[in-house]
Amino acid sequence: MPFSTIFNTPIVTLSQFFRILTLEPSLICMRLEAQNLNKRSYPYIILVTIAIFLALGAASMALNKVFEDRLSQGHMMEYMFFTGLVQVVLSAIVIQIMKKNQVFYADEFTSRGLREGLDLGWLAYIFSAALFTLNCLGQDRSLFTRPSFLSILIVLFSALATGFFEEVLVRGFVLNSINEKLQGVPGRTKKAMLISSAIFALAHLLNLFMNPDFFFVIANVIQAFMMGLYLSAIYARSRNLIAPSIAHGIVDFATFIFYAILSPEALSSMMNAPQAEPTASPWVTFFVQIAITVPFLISGLLMMKKVDDKTA
């Protein structure tokens, strides 16, 4: 797919969209400060987090509208590229908020601790390979197509941008802000890991606006907590934000890659097909969703035992 196709979008619409995107979180943060909310208070931390997630949601809705025709035809690459770009912009905004709140540590974005963090992420790599394999086995061979190198790059960019954005926001801003708030409290880092993972999980309740399936969303909330605790443990042990971002991005890549290797016709058929009646009980689906993420909870708790306030 040529770059001319990717950038064949309404320039005025996109420029206005990115202007709104960058202003919305900043304006909300200014309003919070005007209300004299302490930068170490839970309301401030939670409201900034919600503001950023809402900005991402608004961006996704706007991009859905911009690329509505292409998406209906099963062409996902333009949407994925600009979604990744949005998350890069939001990551930069979060980093500025971190600096303003004095919880930005430059050495966490370097190679220091990166190798240790990548080693600790072994479960994410195994899970991603298994997820990709099972999804491949569950698809008809005729639905696959040979992806272009550019398509694979776009999917990889989008997955890594997603991982980096969520890790900078939740581990970089939320966890570190809570960790600083709990100065002098015994076991503060472990408590910050649990609280930040809970905030990350509860933020997924916003998915109810897009998906009315209550069981699916609640299962997603529980999954997010378990995965969040695992990624928090990698971060707290390695003191490196790049490592959990890569682990997170690889898990997303195992799913996102199907937007490149399935044919546009197959994707269009899947997106436009009426929702089928579930063949299994909602409770069965609910517990299966949770069960596949339990290894991350166990791994996170085991790593958490070796976390102390001096290492975080």
KOLLO-301972 format. One record per residue (C-alpha): residue number from 1; x, y, z; residue in three letters. Coordinates in steps of 0.05 Angstrom, whole numbers. Layout:
residues N
<pt i="NUM" x="X" y="Y" z="Z" aa="ala"/>
...
END
This chain:
residues 312
<pt i="1" x="0" y="0" z="0" aa="met"/>
<pt i="2" x="32" y="66" z="-21" aa="pro"/>
<pt i="3" x="42" y="124" z="27" aa="phe"/>
<pt i="4" x="-1" y="167" z="-19" aa="ser"/>
<pt i="5" x="-60" y="124" z="0" aa="thr"/>
<pt i="6" x="-46" y="131" z="75" aa="ile"/>
<pt i="7" x="-43" y="206" z="72" aa="phe"/>
<pt i="8" x="-101" y="215" z="25" aa="asn"/>
<pt i="9" x="-144" y="246" z="80" aa="thr"/>
<pt i="10" x="-179" y="312" z="93" aa="pro"/>
<pt i="11" x="-120" y="356" z="116" aa="ile"/>
<pt i="12" x="-164" y="410" z="148" aa="val"/>
<pt i="13" x="-203" y="358" z="187" aa="thr"/>
<pt i="14" x="-141" y="324" z="212" aa="leu"/>
<pt i="15" x="-105" y="389" z="231" aa="ser"/>
<pt i="16" x="-166" y="412" z="270" aa="gln"/>
<pt i="17" x="-171" y="344" z="302" aa="phe"/>
<pt i="18" x="-99" y="343" z="326" aa="phe"/>
<pt i="19" x="-106" y="414" z="353" aa="arg"/>
<pt i="20" x="-167" y="392" z="395" aa="ile"/>
<pt i="21" x="-130" y="329" z="415" aa="leu"/>
<pt i="22" x="-71" y="367" z="444" aa="thr"/>
<pt i="23" x="-113" y="421" z="476" aa="leu"/>
<pt i="24" x="-165" y="378" z="511" aa="glu"/>
<pt i="25" x="-121" y="344" z="564" aa="pro"/>
<pt i="26" x="-81" y="408" z="576" aa="ser"/>
<pt i="27" x="-145" y="449" z="588" aa="leu"/>
<pt i="28" x="-173" y="397" z="635" aa="ile"/>
<pt i="29" x="-108" y="395" z="675" aa="cys"/>
<pt i="30" x="-108" y="471" z="679" aa="met"/>
<pt i="31" x="-180" y="469" z="704" aa="arg"/>
<pt i="32" x="-162" y="418" z="757" aa="leu"/>
<pt i="33" x="-105" y="462" z="781" aa="glu"/>
<pt i="34" x="-151" y="522" z="782" aa="ala"/>
<pt i="35" x="-196" y="482" z="829" aa="gln"/>
<pt i="36" x="-135" y="477" z="876" aa="asn"/>
<pt i="37" x="-133" y="401" z="871" aa="leu"/>
<pt i="38" x="-67" y="376" z="901" aa="asn"/>
<pt i="39" x="-23" y="345" z="847" aa="lys"/>
<pt i="40" x="-11" y="286" z="894" aa="arg"/>
<pt i="41" x="-86" y="276" z="909" aa="ser"/>
<pt i="42" x="-123" y="216" z="882" aa="tyr"/>
<pt i="43" x="-178" y="259" z="850" aa="pro"/>
<pt i="44" x="-124" y="296" z="810" aa="tyr"/>
<pt i="45" x="-90" y="231" z="788" aa="ile"/>
<pt i="46" x="-155" y="197" z="769" aa="ile"/>
<pt i="47" x="-185" y="257" z="733" aa="leu"/>
<pt i="48" x="-121" y="269" z="692" aa="val"/>
<pt i="49" x="-121" y="195" z="674" aa="thr"/>
<pt i="50" x="-194" y="197" z="653" aa="ile"/>
<pt i="51" x="-182" y="260" z="613" aa="ala"/>
<pt i="52" x="-126" y="228" z="573" aa="ile"/>
<pt i="53" x="-167" y="164" z="560" aa="phe"/>
<pt i="54" x="-227" y="207" z="539" aa="leu"/>
<pt i="55" x="-182" y="245" z="491" aa="ala"/>
<pt i="56" x="-161" y="179" z="461" aa="leu"/>
<pt i="57" x="-234" y="157" z="456" aa="gly"/>
<pt i="58" x="-253" y="222" z="422" aa="ala"/>
<pt i="59" x="-195" y="213" z="374" aa="ala"/>
<pt i="60" x="-215" y="142" z="357" aa="ser"/>
<pt i="61" x="-287" y="164" z="343" aa="met"/>
<pt i="62" x="-262" y="221" z="298" aa="ala"/>
<pt i="63" x="-215" y="175" z="260" aa="leu"/>
<pt i="64" x="-272" y="124" z="252" aa="asn"/>
<pt i="65" x="-312" y="179" z="218" aa="lys"/>
<pt i="66" x="-254" y="202" z="174" aa="val"/>
<pt i="67" x="-239" y="132" z="150" aa="phe"/>
<pt i="68" x="-310" y="105" z="153" aa="glu"/>
<pt i="69" x="-312" y="83" z="80" aa="asp"/>
<pt i="70" x="-243" y="50" z="81" aa="arg"/>
<pt i="71" x="-259" y="13" z="145" aa="leu"/>
<pt i="72" x="-325" y="-13" z="117" aa="ser"/>
<pt i="73" x="-285" y="-42" z="59" aa="gln"/>
<pt i="74" x="-237" y="-77" z="107" aa="gly"/>
<pt i="75" x="-178" y="-30" z="96" aa="his"/>
<pt i="76" x="-150" y="-18" z="166" aa="met"/>
<pt i="77" x="-80" y="10" z="154" aa="met"/>
<pt i="78" x="-97" y="84" z="150" aa="glu"/>
<pt i="79" x="-137" y="81" z="213" aa="tyr"/>
<pt i="80" x="-83" y="42" z="250" aa="met"/>
<pt i="81" x="-28" y="90" z="228" aa="phe"/>
<pt i="82" x="-64" y="152" z="252" aa="phe"/>
<pt i="83" x="-87" y="117" z="316" aa="thr"/>
<pt i="84" x="-15" y="102" z="331" aa="gly"/>
<pt i="85" x="3" y="174" z="315" aa="leu"/>
<pt i="86" x="-51" y="199" z="363" aa="val"/>
<pt i="87" x="-22" y="156" z="418" aa="gln"/>
<pt i="88" x="48" y="183" z="405" aa="val"/>
<pt i="89" x="20" y="254" z="413" aa="val"/>
<pt i="90" x="-16" y="235" z="477" aa="leu"/>
<pt i="91" x="47" y="202" z="503" aa="ser"/>
<pt i="92" x="84" y="267" z="493" aa="ala"/>
<pt i="93" x="29" y="304" z="531" aa="ile"/>
<pt i="94" x="32" y="254" z="588" aa="val"/>
<pt i="95" x="108" y="263" z="592" aa="ile"/>
<pt i="96" x="98" y="338" z="598" aa="gln"/>
<pt i="97" x="48" y="326" z="654" aa="ile"/>
<pt i="98" x="98" y="280" z="688" aa="met"/>
<pt i="99" x="151" y="334" z="685" aa="lys"/>
<pt i="100" x="103" y="386" z="712" aa="lys"/>
<pt i="101" x="87" y="339" z="770" aa="asn"/>
<pt i="102" x="160" y="321" z="781" aa="gln"/>
<pt i="103" x="151" y="247" z="768" aa="val"/>
<pt i="104" x="190" y="244" z="703" aa="phe"/>
<pt i="105" x="256" y="205" z="708" aa="tyr"/>
<pt i="106" x="296" y="209" z="644" aa="ala"/>
<pt i="107" x="339" y="148" z="658" aa="asp"/>
<pt i="108" x="276" y="105" z="656" aa="glu"/>
<pt i="109" x="274" y="118" z="580" aa="phe"/>
<pt i="110" x="345" y="94" z="568" aa="thr"/>
<pt i="111" x="379" y="26" z="564" aa="ser"/>
<pt i="112" x="390" y="24" z="639" aa="arg"/>
<pt i="113" x="351" y="-35" z="666" aa="gly"/>
<pt i="114" x="323" y="-50" z="597" aa="leu"/>
<pt i="115" x="355" y="-120" z="591" aa="arg"/>
<pt i="116" x="329" y="-140" z="660" aa="glu"/>
<pt i="117" x="259" y="-114" z="643" aa="gly"/>
<pt i="118" x="258" y="-151" z="576" aa="leu"/>
<pt i="119" x="279" y="-215" z="611" aa="asp"/>
<pt i="120" x="223" y="-207" z="662" aa="leu"/>
<pt i="121" x="173" y="-201" z="604" aa="gly"/>
<pt i="122" x="182" y="-273" z="582" aa="trp"/>
<pt i="123" x="110" y="-292" z="598" aa="leu"/>
<pt i="124" x="84" y="-238" z="551" aa="ala"/>
<pt i="125" x="125" y="-266" z="493" aa="tyr"/>
<pt i="126" x="100" y="-337" z="505" aa="ile"/>
<pt i="127" x="28" y="-313" z="513" aa="phe"/>
<pt i="128" x="32" y="-272" z="448" aa="ser"/>
<pt i="129" x="60" y="-331" z="408" aa="ala"/>
<pt i="130" x="5" y="-377" z="435" aa="ala"/>
<pt i="131" x="-49" y="-325" z="422" aa="leu"/>
<pt i="132" x="-25" y="-314" z="350" aa="phe"/>
<pt i="133" x="-21" y="-389" z="337" aa="thr"/>
<pt i="134" x="-90" y="-404" z="366" aa="leu"/>
<pt i="135" x="-122" y="-347" z="326" aa="asn"/>
<pt i="136" x="-88" y="-372" z="263" aa="cys"/>
<pt i="137" x="-113" y="-443" z="274" aa="leu"/>
<pt i="138" x="-184" y="-416" z="284" aa="gly"/>
<pt i="139" x="-186" y="-381" z="217" aa="gln"/>
<pt i="140" x="-201" y="-409" z="148" aa="asp"/>
<pt i="141" x="-137" y="-410" z="106" aa="arg"/>
<pt i="142" x="-173" y="-377" z="48" aa="ser"/>
<pt i="143" x="-184" y="-314" z="89" aa="leu"/>
<pt i="144" x="-109" y="-298" z="93" aa="phe"/>
<pt i="145" x="-70" y="-255" z="46" aa="thr"/>
<pt i="146" x="4" y="-239" z="37" aa="arg"/>
<pt i="147" x="14" y="-172" z="74" aa="pro"/>
<pt i="148" x="59" y="-118" z="48" aa="ser"/>
<pt i="149" x="121" y="-98" z="87" aa="phe"/>
<pt i="150" x="90" y="-29" z="98" aa="leu"/>
<pt i="151" x="27" y="-60" z="128" aa="ser"/>
<pt i="152" x="69" y="-100" z="177" aa="ile"/>
<pt i="153" x="108" y="-37" z="196" aa="leu"/>
<pt i="154" x="44" y="2" z="208" aa="ile"/>
<pt i="155" x="15" y="-54" z="252" aa="val"/>
<pt i="156" x="80" y="-58" z="291" aa="leu"/>
<pt i="157" x="81" y="18" z="299" aa="phe"/>
<pt i="158" x="9" y="19" z="323" aa="ser"/>
<pt i="159" x="20" y="-38" z="373" aa="ala"/>
<pt i="160" x="84" y="-7" z="402" aa="leu"/>
<pt i="161" x="51" y="62" z="405" aa="ala"/>
<pt i="162" x="-7" y="32" z="444" aa="thr"/>
<pt i="163" x="40" y="-3" z="492" aa="gly"/>
<pt i="164" x="83" y="59" z="502" aa="phe"/>
<pt i="165" x="23" y="105" z="512" aa="phe"/>
<pt i="166" x="-10" y="62" z="565" aa="glu"/>
<pt i="167" x="55" y="48" z="602" aa="glu"/>
<pt i="168" x="76" y="121" z="604" aa="val"/>
<pt i="169" x="7" y="141" z="629" aa="leu"/>
<pt i="170" x="-7" y="85" z="679" aa="val"/>
<pt i="171" x="63" y="66" z="703" aa="arg"/>
<pt i="172" x="99" y="131" z="688" aa="gly"/>
<pt i="173" x="47" y="181" z="713" aa="phe"/>
<pt i="174" x="-3" y="144" z="756" aa="val"/>
<pt i="175" x="42" y="94" z="792" aa="leu"/>
<pt i="176" x="98" y="145" z="804" aa="asn"/>
<pt i="177" x="49" y="199" z="828" aa="ser"/>
<pt i="178" x="19" y="151" z="878" aa="ile"/>
<pt i="179" x="88" y="127" z="899" aa="asn"/>
<pt i="180" x="108" y="198" z="914" aa="glu"/>
<pt i="181" x="42" y="211" z="950" aa="lys"/>
<pt i="182" x="56" y="152" z="996" aa="leu"/>
<pt i="183" x="125" y="178" z="1018" aa="gln"/>
<pt i="184" x="140" y="149" z="1086" aa="gly"/>
<pt i="185" x="87" y="95" z="1082" aa="val"/>
<pt i="186" x="116" y="24" z="1091" aa="pro"/>
<pt i="187" x="110" y="-17" z="1027" aa="gly"/>
<pt i="188" x="90" y="45" z="987" aa="arg"/>
<pt i="189" x="114" y="19" z="920" aa="thr"/>
<pt i="190" x="74" y="-46" z="926" aa="lys"/>
<pt i="191" x="13" y="-5" z="946" aa="lys"/>
<pt i="192" x="24" y="42" z="887" aa="ala"/>
<pt i="193" x="28" y="-18" z="840" aa="met"/>
<pt i="194" x="-39" y="-45" z="865" aa="leu"/>
<pt i="195" x="-74" y="23" z="865" aa="ile"/>
<pt i="196" x="-48" y="43" z="796" aa="ser"/>
<pt i="197" x="-68" y="-25" z="767" aa="ser"/>
<pt i="198" x="-138" y="-16" z="797" aa="ala"/>
<pt i="199" x="-144" y="54" z="766" aa="ile"/>
<pt i="200" x="-121" y="26" z="699" aa="phe"/>
<pt i="201" x="-172" y="-30" z="704" aa="ala"/>
<pt i="202" x="-230" y="15" z="724" aa="leu"/>
<pt i="203" x="-214" y="61" z="665" aa="ala"/>
<pt i="204" x="-235" y="3" z="620" aa="his"/>
<pt i="205" x="-307" y="13" z="645" aa="leu"/>
<pt i="206" x="-309" y="69" z="593" aa="leu"/>
<pt i="207" x="-314" y="12" z="542" aa="asn"/>
<pt i="208" x="-387" y="4" z="563" aa="leu"/>
<pt i="209" x="-401" y="65" z="519" aa="phe"/>
<pt i="210" x="-378" y="26" z="458" aa="met"/>
<pt i="211" x="-394" y="-45" z="478" aa="asn"/>
<pt i="212" x="-459" y="-59" z="514" aa="pro"/>
<pt i="213" x="-437" y="-131" z="531" aa="asp"/>
<pt i="214" x="-432" y="-122" z="607" aa="phe"/>
<pt i="215" x="-399" y="-190" z="619" aa="phe"/>
<pt i="216" x="-346" y="-178" z="566" aa="phe"/>
<pt i="217" x="-328" y="-108" z="593" aa="val"/>
<pt i="218" x="-325" y="-132" z="666" aa="ile"/>
<pt i="219" x="-280" y="-189" z="645" aa="ala"/>
<pt i="220" x="-237" y="-139" z="608" aa="asn"/>
<pt i="221" x="-233" y="-96" z="671" aa="val"/>
<pt i="222" x="-208" y="-156" z="712" aa="ile"/>
<pt i="223" x="-159" y="-175" z="656" aa="gln"/>
<pt i="224" x="-133" y="-104" z="655" aa="ala"/>
<pt i="225" x="-119" y="-107" z="730" aa="phe"/>
<pt i="226" x="-81" y="-172" z="725" aa="met"/>
<pt i="227" x="-41" y="-150" z="665" aa="met"/>
<pt i="228" x="-30" y="-82" z="697" aa="gly"/>
<pt i="229" x="0" y="-113" z="759" aa="leu"/>
<pt i="230" x="46" y="-156" z="717" aa="tyr"/>
<pt i="231" x="71" y="-96" z="677" aa="leu"/>
<pt i="232" x="77" y="-55" z="741" aa="ser"/>
<pt i="233" x="122" y="-109" z="769" aa="ala"/>
<pt i="234" x="167" y="-108" z="707" aa="ile"/>
<pt i="235" x="172" y="-33" z="714" aa="tyr"/>
<pt i="236" x="185" y="-32" z="789" aa="ala"/>
<pt i="237" x="238" y="-87" z="783" aa="arg"/>
<pt i="238" x="275" y="-57" z="723" aa="ser"/>
<pt i="239" x="262" y="17" z="735" aa="arg"/>
<pt i="240" x="254" y="22" z="659" aa="asn"/>
<pt i="241" x="191" y="43" z="622" aa="leu"/>
<pt i="242" x="213" y="18" z="554" aa="ile"/>
<pt i="243" x="213" y="-56" z="577" aa="ala"/>
<pt i="244" x="139" y="-60" z="598" aa="pro"/>
<pt i="245" x="121" y="-18" z="537" aa="ser"/>
<pt i="246" x="153" y="-70" z="491" aa="ile"/>
<pt i="247" x="121" y="-129" z="529" aa="ala"/>
<pt i="248" x="54" y="-93" z="524" aa="his"/>
<pt i="249" x="64" y="-77" z="451" aa="gly"/>
<pt i="250" x="82" y="-149" z="433" aa="ile"/>
<pt i="251" x="17" y="-174" z="464" aa="val"/>
<pt i="252" x="-22" y="-122" z="424" aa="asp"/>
<pt i="253" x="17" y="-140" z="360" aa="phe"/>
<pt i="254" x="-5" y="-213" z="366" aa="ala"/>
<pt i="255" x="-76" y="-188" z="356" aa="thr"/>
<pt i="256" x="-65" y="-127" z="311" aa="phe"/>
<pt i="257" x="-26" y="-167" z="260" aa="ile"/>
<pt i="258" x="-91" y="-200" z="236" aa="phe"/>
<pt i="259" x="-112" y="-132" z="208" aa="tyr"/>
<pt i="260" x="-54" y="-141" z="159" aa="ala"/>
<pt i="261" x="-54" y="-216" z="145" aa="ile"/>
<pt i="262" x="-129" y="-224" z="135" aa="leu"/>
<pt i="263" x="-156" y="-201" z="68" aa="ser"/>
<pt i="264" x="-197" y="-136" z="65" aa="pro"/>
<pt i="265" x="-256" y="-177" z="41" aa="glu"/>
<pt i="266" x="-251" y="-222" z="102" aa="ala"/>
<pt i="267" x="-245" y="-163" z="150" aa="leu"/>
<pt i="268" x="-303" y="-127" z="117" aa="ser"/>
<pt i="269" x="-346" y="-189" z="122" aa="ser"/>
<pt i="270" x="-329" y="-197" z="196" aa="met"/>
<pt i="271" x="-342" y="-124" z="213" aa="met"/>
<pt i="272" x="-407" y="-119" z="174" aa="asn"/>
<pt i="273" x="-436" y="-187" z="193" aa="ala"/>
<pt i="274" x="-494" y="-186" z="243" aa="pro"/>
<pt i="275" x="-474" y="-205" z="313" aa="gln"/>
<pt i="276" x="-483" y="-280" z="321" aa="ala"/>
<pt i="277" x="-518" y="-310" z="380" aa="glu"/>
<pt i="278" x="-467" y="-335" z="432" aa="pro"/>
<pt i="279" x="-458" y="-411" z="431" aa="thr"/>
<pt i="280" x="-433" y="-414" z="503" aa="ala"/>
<pt i="281" x="-462" y="-386" z="567" aa="ser"/>
<pt i="282" x="-440" y="-315" z="583" aa="pro"/>
<pt i="283" x="-412" y="-341" z="649" aa="trp"/>
<pt i="284" x="-369" y="-392" z="613" aa="val"/>
<pt i="285" x="-341" y="-339" z="566" aa="thr"/>
<pt i="286" x="-331" y="-293" z="626" aa="phe"/>
<pt i="287" x="-289" y="-343" z="665" aa="phe"/>
<pt i="288" x="-249" y="-365" z="604" aa="val"/>
<pt i="289" x="-230" y="-292" z="590" aa="gln"/>
<pt i="290" x="-206" y="-285" z="662" aa="ile"/>
<pt i="291" x="-172" y="-353" z="665" aa="ala"/>
<pt i="292" x="-125" y="-339" z="606" aa="ile"/>
<pt i="293" x="-98" y="-278" z="642" aa="thr"/>
<pt i="294" x="-88" y="-310" z="711" aa="val"/>
<pt i="295" x="-15" y="-329" z="695" aa="pro"/>
<pt i="296" x="0" y="-255" z="689" aa="phe"/>
<pt i="297" x="-29" y="-244" z="759" aa="leu"/>
<pt i="298" x="12" y="-300" z="788" aa="ile"/>
<pt i="299" x="76" y="-276" z="754" aa="ser"/>
<pt i="300" x="62" y="-205" z="776" aa="gly"/>
<pt i="301" x="52" y="-225" z="849" aa="leu"/>
<pt i="302" x="115" y="-267" z="848" aa="leu"/>
<pt i="303" x="156" y="-210" z="820" aa="met"/>
<pt i="304" x="123" y="-162" z="869" aa="met"/>
<pt i="305" x="153" y="-201" z="928" aa="lys"/>
<pt i="306" x="222" y="-176" z="906" aa="lys"/>
<pt i="307" x="200" y="-103" z="900" aa="val"/>
<pt i="308" x="218" y="-57" z="957" aa="asp"/>
<pt i="309" x="214" y="18" z="966" aa="asp"/>
<pt i="310" x="289" y="26" z="954" aa="lys"/>
<pt i="311" x="285" y="-4" z="884" aa="thr"/>
<pt i="312" x="227" y="39" z="861" aa="ala"/>
END
